[in-house]
């Protein structure tokens, strides 16, 4: 358990200004709208390969102090997109030495056996067939692992599981083939692991397995205290910024196709439906577009607008800032590399340091790795548990370099997959998590599926929460992938475990939980006793899902600020700002206008006392009001897309019921039980 140790200069800056941030009653906000100047803020970077102009994105020269390298120009050149990821791949050790000829014969025999299993008309159900095919593939994975990716590509193409291009994208060695090889090697393919794998490959192969029983009797070091309650508020409020999902695209090409048919739009290699290059249907604007990630112009426009809109400054900054993950653009896997990941990590953190005069507590998102979404538990055999340490070492070093965490927290982040626990300068403990370990598309989660915490990530969370309870501390938990809402992204067993942890340590220890990932503006409520009684009395905790800076897909760009009490660390007000991406094509004399979208209290005006926090009880009351007032659901739906003109309407009773159900669902099981819509 540690108090945040900042660099000397940072201590002076933060401690010298934080007293000015304490206020009682209404905060001082800036104007309701702010128009960013047209000129690019060139001082954001010290030098450029390509300077900014009205017709092209800048290419800053970035020197990474942690790696002690200067990133090369060709890494992000929009005109020279890579086609191959040349990073090293990792395989399990084979159980025997096999000659090249013997390996080739083994693969051909395996392909023949798997083909026979698939084509057999013997009354065997699809799930059993799939698991039998996995058992054959496992033999190859254990004896000649480097042969597996090509075998998977061949089978995928032969049976048209996907398009030829998608087969290569999914299973080539430098894409996800080496990852799948590890899974096949270590999984119980004829048991629960195999059923999960087959269901993930195609929901028609195996039905989704039910949640495994979870014995909580020995899960926690101590029982929950009787009559556990949140502490009293101090009456002193501070401003806290929530940023999420920048998805910086340094390869964004102005005037390229912004309405492409596949891949990441606003790139030089994509085209619109019915057209071929160089013909363009919708030219990419300087500041971004709905099917594209964040260009430098938009990233810095958002950062420039934050201080004037929120009423903060370098001398009167936010108390602290949270960043809930996803720095990297939505790259096709063949254009992704470790160096590209590291570039985006350094670039965004450097911009945050330049514009946000407060400590930033950040988490990794599913895109902040290579391959995308991949994270391996330390327990993976053959040294493979360390295959992503390059990334954890890098971000820990950057956070330390920026003065946001201390050396001990940085060491913990290197050990705990980029996650750490630290007490900030206001006395709040912040625990960050790598949520890739409950992310559905982290394929390395697909072995030992009966264990909801193979990585030990949630054991780390329990340890830190118990220590916080013993010390009388309040905690914010930060993650990226939400554990619930519609349940589309988390895995069942880990999200169920997290739900039980929240139940055990709420509301007296945990004050709030924060996520990103969906790009939408959303929330969800956690209830006592597995939500067996969804009521105001059982509403325990709020999961805030922060809006994205990236417009991808069909969203406006936005960010949020909270008013937080410094005694209870509960949220008393939340404001969200956005920029209308549909206006970007017409910008020339100015940059985008960011404007206040809504105040939470004013927009969901349910008669809530001004002295009461926006806690789980409040949000449950909002959902109750929605049940009798459809306009509140429509309002939520508008805010979900940050007032985007492309947000689908929610006008039917079925849609409203689904939305309300999602808001009350903090786990996979609860979200999937809702009427999907």
N, C-alpha and C positions, 0 to 999 in steps of 0.2 A: 504494500500500500504506500503510495508515494504522492507527494505534493509536486506539482508541475515545476520543474527547474528550467527557467528560461535563460537565455544568454543575457549578459549584463545589460546590453543596450535595450533588449526587449523588456527586461524587468523595469527599467526606467520608463520606457514608453508606456507600458501597460499600467503600471502602478501609479504613474503620475497623472493619468487621465481617467482612471476608472471611477474615482469619486464623483467626477462630473456627470457620470452616466446614471448615478442613482437619482431617482425621482419618485415623487408620489403623485397619484392621479394620472391625468392624461399626459402622454409623451409629446414631445415636440417633433412632429414629422416635417418633412419638406413640402414642396408643392405637390399637387396631385399628379403632375406630369412633368417630364424632363426630356427635352429634345437634345440628343447628342450632337455635338459639332460635326461637321462634315469631314474635317481634316483628321486623318489617322493620328493617334497619339504616339508619335515616333519615339518619344522618350521611354516608352514601355520596354524597349530593347536597346542595347548599346550600339548595335551595328546590324547591317542587313546584307545578305547575298543579293536580294531583290527588294528595293524599297517599295513601300505601298504607293498605289496610284488608284485612280478612279476606274481603271480597267483590269487590275490584277491584285490579288492578295499579296501581302508582303511575305518574304522569306527571311526571317531573322536569323542571325548567326548566334547560335546558342552554345555556350560552354558549360558543361555539366560539372559542378564542383565535386560531386561525389565520385563520379567515374573518371574525372579529370580528362574528359575528351570534348572536342568540338564536333558537333553533329555535322555530317557532310551535306552539301547542297543537294546531291542526288537523292537523299533519303526522302525528301518531301517535294521533289520537283513534280508539279502537276503534269508536265509533258513526258515524264519518264516513269510511268507507273511500273512497279515490279510485277513479275508474273510468277515468281518462284520464291518461296520462303526457304532460305538457305541455313536457317538455324539448325543446330544439332538436334537429333531426336533420340529418345531414350527407350530402350527395350529391356525386358526382363532377361536375366541370364538363362540360356537354354539348359535343359537338364542333361543334354548330351551333345557331344561334338558331331556335327553332321557335315558331310561333304556337300558341295554345291549341287552335284548331280543327284545325290540322295534327297536333298531338300526339294529339288524340282520335282522329283518323282512323288515325294510325300504330298506336295501341294496338288499335283494333278489327281492323285488318288482321293484327296480330301474334297476337291471340287466335284469329282465324280460321285462320291458318297453323298455329299450335301445335295447335289442335283437330284439324285435318286430319292432322297428323303422328301424333297420339296415336291417332286413330280408324282410320287407314289399315290395311287388311288386305293388306299387300303383301309379307309374308314378311320384312320388316326386323326385326332383333332389337330387344329393348327398350332395350338400351344405346345403340344407334345412334339410335333414335327419341328417347331422352331428350337426347342430345347435340345432335341437330338442333333440338329444341325450345329448348334453351339458346341455340343460335346465333341463333335468332329473337329470344329475349328480350334477348340482348346488344345487338341493334340498338336496341331501345327504351332500354336502360340507358345507351347511349352518346349517344343523341340527345335523349331526353326522360327523364332519370333520375327526376324526381319523379313520373312516371306509373307507374313499375314496381310499387310496393307494391299499388296498387289492382288492377293487372293480375294480379298474383300471387294476390291474394285471390279475384278472379273465377274464375281457372282452378282454384284449389284447390277452391272450392265447386262449380264446374260438374262436375268429374270426381270429386268426393267423395274427394279425397285424405285429407281429415280431416273432422271435424265442422265445421259452419259456424263455431262458436265457436273451434275450434282453428285454422281457416284465418285468422281475424282475428288471433288471438293470435300466430300464427307470422309473418304477412306484412304486417300493417298497418304504416304508415310509422313510427309511434312505438314499435312492438314490434321486430320484426327485419326489416321490409321495407326500410328504408334500408340496413341492413347487407347484405342480399342484393343490393341494387342495386349496391353497391360491388363485391361479389364478381363479379356478372355482368359488370360493366364491365371489370374488369381480368383476369379468368381466361382461360386458354386452354381455352375450353369444348369444343372439338372434340378436345382432347388429354387429357393426364393429369389436369389440373384438372377437366375435365368428367366424367371417369370417377369421380373422387372425389366430386364434387358429386352425381352421379346415385346413386351408392351410398349416400351419406348421406341423400338424400331418400327412398330406398327400396332396400333391399338387393336387391330383385328386378329393379331397372332395370339396374344394372351390377354385376358381381362386384367384390369388394374388390380394388383394384390390389395387386400385389406390391410389396414394399419396393424402393425404388430403390437401385441400387448406390452404395456410399459409398466414395470413395477417401480412405483415411486417410494416404496417404504424405506429403501436404503439410498435413495437418490440424493437426499439433502443431509448435510452434517447435523442440522438441528431442526426441530419442528418449528412451524410458523408461530410466532408469538400470538397469544390470544388478544383479540381486540386491536389488531395492528391497524394503525391509522397514519395518514400523512401528517407531517409536522405542521405547525401553524405558520402562516405567512409572516414575513417581516414587514411587509408594506413598502419595501424598497424594490423598485423595478429596474431592470437593465434591458438593453436591446441585444438580441442575438440573431445573427444572420444564418439562414439555411440556404445553401447552394447545392445543386445536384446535377449530375449528368450533363457536363459540358460537351462531351464527345467532340473535342476539337478536331477539325479537319484541315491540317496544313496543306493538303493536296487539292483543296477546293479550287476549282477553275472558274473564274468569272466568265459568263456567256456560254458555258458548256450546257449540256442538257439537264434541266431541272425537273423534267417529267419523264424519267427513263423507265424502261420496262423491267429491268432487273439490276441488281447490284446497288451500289451507293451512287445516287445521282449527284449532279454538279461535279462530275469527273470527266476528263477528256476522252475516256474510252467507252462511254455509254450513249445510248440513243433512245429516242421515243418510239412508240409503237408505230409501225408502218414506215419509218424513216431509217435511213442509213447515214452514217457520218460522211461528210461534215454538216449535214442538214440538221437544224435545231428547231424544235417546236416551241420550247419555253426556255429562253436564255436565263442562266443562273444570275440573279442579282448580286451586287457587291456584298450585301449583308446577310444573304442566306435565303433558303426556300424550304417549303414544307416537306419535301422528300429528301432533304439533305442535312448533313451535320453542320456543326458550327464553324464558320470561317473566322479567321482572326478579327476581321472587322466587327462581327457580331459579338464575339467573346469580349472584346475590349469595350464595345458600346455598352454592354450589360454592366461591366465593372465600373465604367465611368458614371453610369446613372445611379449606382447604389447609394453613394454618400449624399448627393443632393436630395434624393427622394426620401431617404430614411432619416434625414436630419442628423447624420453623423459626419465626422471629419477625422483627420489625422490626430487632432488634439482632443477630440471627443468621440472616440471610436466605439464600435460594438464591444460588448463585454467579451464575447468570444464568437467564433464562427464554426459552423459544422458543415462538412462537405460529405454527402452520402453516396459517393462513388460514381464510377464511369467517367473516365478522362479520355479514353481512346475512341476514335471514330469507328463506325460500323464497317470495318474493313472486310472484304473477302479474305478468306484465310491465306490465299496465295500472295496477298499484298501485305500481310502482317509479318512483323519480325520483332524480336526482342528489342532491337535498337529503336524501332518505331514506337514501341510501348514506352521505353525509357525517355525518348524525346518528348512525347506528349506529357508524361508525368512531370518532367522538369519544367516544360514550358508553362503548363497551367499553374503549377505551384509557384513559379516565379511571378506570374501575373497576379496571383492572389496576394503574394507577399508585397507586391508593388502597390496594390489598390486597397487592400483590406488591412487596416492597422490594428489587428487583433490576432491573438493566436487562432489558428485554424486546426480543428480536429477532424481528420479525414479518414475515410475507409476506402478500401479497394472495391471496385465493382466487378461484375462478371467480364466486362470487356477489358479490364486492366490486367491482361495477361497474354501469353502466347503459348499454346493455342487459346483462343477465346474461351472463357469460362472454366479453364482447367486449373485445378488445385489438387495436390496429392497429400494424403495424410502422412505424417512422419513415419507411421508404422508400415508403409508400403515396403515390401522386401527389396533386396538387391540394390539398396541405396537410392531407390527411386523416390523415397519420401523427401529428398532434398532437391528434386529436379526443378523446382520453382523458387529456390532460395535466392537466385539472382534478382528476382523482383522484390522480394521482401527486404533484402539487404538495401536495394536501391531506394525504395520509398522511405524506409526507416532513416536512411542517411539524409534524404532531402528534408524530411520533417525535422530532424535534428538540426540540420544546417540553417533552416529558416527560423529556428528558435521556438518551434511550436511544441516540442516535447523535449524531455531531458535524456541524458545518455542511457539511464536505466530503462526508460520506456522504449527507447530506440532498440535496445538489446532485446527487450521482450517482444517487440514487433517483428524482429528477425526470427525469433523462436516460434511465435504464435501466428504465423502465416500473415503477417502484416497487421495483426490486432494487438491491442495493448489496453491497459487500465491505468488511469492517471487522475490525480486530484488537481483541479485547476485552481487558479488564484482567487476564486470566489468560494472555494470549499466544496464544489460539486465534483463528484467522481464521474468520469466519463469512461465508459467501457466500449471499445470498438470491436466489431466482429468481422471475420471473413465469411460472408454468407454464401460463398461458392460451395460451402460444405452442406448446404441444403438446396442448392440450385439444381433444378432438374436436368439442365444440359451440361453440368459438369460430369462427364461420363465416368470419371474416376470415383464417383460416389456409388457406382453400380456393382460393387462387391462388398460383402459383409453387410448386406442391406438390413438384416435383422437388428444390427447395432445402430442406433440413431445418432451415435457420436463417435464414429471411427477416428476422426481427427483429434478428438479431445477438446475441440473448440468450446463446446458447451460445458464441459467439466471446468474449463478455465473460467467461464462465465459464472458458474455456481460458486467457485472458490472466491472470486472477487466480490460477488454479491453477499456471500456470507461474511466476509471480512468487513464489508461496508455496513452490514447490519450490526455486527459486533461493535463497530466504531461509531454507530449513530450517524452514518453518512447518507446523503441522497445521491442517486445515480441516474444518469442518462445513458441509455444503450443506443449505439449507432450501428446501423448495418446498411446493406444495399438492397438485396432482394427481399421483399416483404414476405413474411411467413404465411400470409393469408390473402385477404380480399377475395378475388375470384378463384384462388388456388391453382392458377395455371402454371406458376413457376417454381414453387417450392416442392420438395419431396415430402411424402406423408409422415414418415417416422421422425425425422429431425424437426419438422415444424411442430409436430405434436409435443416433442420434448421441450422445445422452446416455450410453448404455451404453458406447460406445467411449471416451468421456471418462473415465468411472469406471474402466474397465479401465486406461487410460493412467496415471492419477494415484493408483491404489490399489496396495497399502495404505499407502504411505509418506507420502503427502500427505493424502489424504482419510481422515478417521478415522470419520465416520459420515454418513449421509444421512437426512433426516427429511421426512416428508410428513404430510398430513391427508386431507381430502376424502371418504373413504369412510364416515366416521363409525364405522367398525369399528376394533377393535384387531387389527392385522395386522403382518406383516413380510415382506420378500422379500430374497433373496440375489442379488448380482451375482457372476458367475463370469468368469474369464479366457477370452479367445479366443471370445467370443460364446456362452459356455456349450456349446461343442462337446464338452467333457468335464466333466460335472457331477459333481464329486468334491470331497472335502475339500481336496485339494492346490490346486484351482483356485478355491475360494471366496474372493472378494476383499473384498467390502463388503456391509454390511447396510443395507437401506432400512427404517427404522422408520416405521410408519404409525400415527399417534397417535389415541387414542379421542376421540370428540366430547363436548362438554358438552351439545349438543342431544340430545333423545331421538329425533328424527326419523330414520329410521322404525323403530319397534318396538324401540328400543334403550334401555338405561339410560344415565344421564348419568355421565361419568367424566373422569379426568385421570391423568397419569402423572408419576413422578419417576425420574430416573436418578442413580446414583452414578457419577461420572466421575473418572478419574485426571487430575491436572493436568500430567502429563508427556506421556503418549501421547494424552490426550483420548479414550480409549476408554471404553465403558460397562462397568462391572463388576457392576452390578445394576440392575434396573428394577422398580418397584412401580407397580401400578395400583389406583386406588380408584374406587368407583362408588356411586350411589344407586339404589335399586330404585324405578323409576317406577310400578310397579303398586301401591306403597304410598301414593302421593300422594293418592288420593281420600279416604283415611281420616285424613289429618293435620288436627289442629286445635290440640292442646295444644303441639305442637312443630313444627319444620320437618323437612325430610328428614334421614335418617341416611346419611352417607357412610361406607363401610367399606372396609377393605383387601380387595381381591378376590384378588390374588395377588402373590407374589414370583416373579420369573422363574426364578431359580436353584432355589428350592424346588419350584416346580411342574413345571419341566422338568429333573428331577434325573437327569441322564445320567452322573453321575460326573465332571463337569467340574471341573478343579482350581480351588480358590479363588483362586489367584494368576493365573488366566487370564481375559482379558476375554470379554464376551459379544459376540464379533465374528462375522464371516461363517463362520468355521470352526465356531464353537459352533452357530450356527443351522443350518448344514448337518448337523452331527451330530444335532441335534434332529430334522430331517426324516428322517434315516436311522433313528433310533429309532422314529419314527412308522410307518415301513414295516413294522416287526415288532410294534408295539404300538398297536393301534387306539384304546386308551384315551387316548393322547396326542393323537390327532387330535380325539377328542371333547372333550378338555379345551381344546384350541385353539379349537374351534368355540364352546364356552361363553364363553371369554374374548373371542372376536371380537365377540359381541353384548353384552359387559359383563354377563354373567350374566342377560340379559333372559329373562323367562318366555316371550317371543314368538320367541326365536331358534329357527329350524328345527333339528331334530336332524340329525346327520351320522353315520349308523350303517351305511351300505352301503360296500362296498369301493370302488365307483365314486366315491362322494363323497369318501372318504379320499384316493384317488388324485388327484382333482382338486385338493383342498386342498394336498396336498404339492407337486404340480406348480406351482400358483400361487405357493407360497412360494419356489420356485426360479426364478421368472420375473421378471426386472427390466425387461422391455421388452414392447411390444405384441406383437411376433412370437412371443416365447416364451410369453406368457400365452395368446394365441389358439391356439397349438399344443396346449394342454392339453385334455383332455376337459372340456368345459364342464359345470359342475354345482355 
